[in-house]
Amino acid sequence: MKAFVLGAVSVLAMGSTGALAQDFPSKEIQGIIQWGAGGSTDTVMRAVTPHAEDVLGGTVVMQNVTGGVGAIALNQVANGKADGYTLLMGAENPLLYKVMGLGQKDYSDFVPIDILARGTPILVANPDAPFDDYAGMIDYIKANPKTVKFGSTGPGGLPSVVTAMIKEVEGELPVIFVPYDGDGPALTALQGNAINVMPAVLGAAVEGIRAGTMKPIAIFETEPVAALPDVPTAVSANPAYEKYLPWGPFFGIFVKKGTPDEAVEKLTAAYTEAATQPEFTDLMKNRGFTLLNLSGAEAQDFLDQWQETTAWLMQDAGLTKASPEKFGIARPAE
């Protein structure tokens, strides 16, 4: 009799769980944005999410949680419930946390809902900077050591990766690094002349470039980009960059591992459809983003490849705290 009662309770519990999953979402979903307002991640997430809400028939309340090179936001979601009601709206940084000594969690602790887009890195300068192009910048830095201020978003952020590329190509440059909580605040500081140069995502910088509040130095691509076709590429400035390009930060939505499959499927379907809406795709194209819209195995393959390429770049530049080998991150084939 006891066994029968326990079995009945189990069946009821399973039925209740299934019903809850089928009703998803039955309450507000929290979207934890890893970076500050006005930056690239914030722009992408706030552009795509209203369309996902239409598909879900629910509300996603977005909140910017900054600090720790994105680790505070990641840990907040990782320490919460795996129920699909808390989304991590993140960028690339967590894939470097382990090798940079910033934490023991990364996207392997999450399920990718959608890798939405890849950004294009660009080096921009304050309009009053005493150089107008890449060669002029390098010459000025070498002639005036420790006078040029570079904005940074901390270890593992886009600026640190672009800086690693520059170090590998040009050698160590005598500049001063000034940290900010995301490229949005850093670009604001650049326009206010608090810093001189910022490696940033084109999508976050393009409007400032068009308005003349910052000037482009080089696009970190192998070919000119449609959003700013007259800006020279890093490869045209120094062919040695071709080894590392194309490369760029990415923007994705994740849930904690263990989230019910039904919730993952509904979220994936919603964001996959949202990422095809003309209002979103037009914005991404205008800002110089490359649309990806990857989910499932394709998203995981993208994450693995990105981590291998970038972790070993940082290792070879001498910027890691631990070798990628320690964490089973394979060196990419030459």
Beta strands, then each sheet from edge to edge (+ up, - down):
strand 1: 29-33
strand 2: 60-64
strand 3: 86-90
strand 4: 110-118
strand 5: 121-125
strand 6: 149-152
strand 7: 176-179
strand 8: 197-201
strand 9: 215-219
strand 10: 250-256
strand 11: 290-294
sheet 1: 2+ 1+ 3+ 10- 4+ 11-
sheet 2: 8+ 5- 9+
sheet 3: 6+ 7+
end
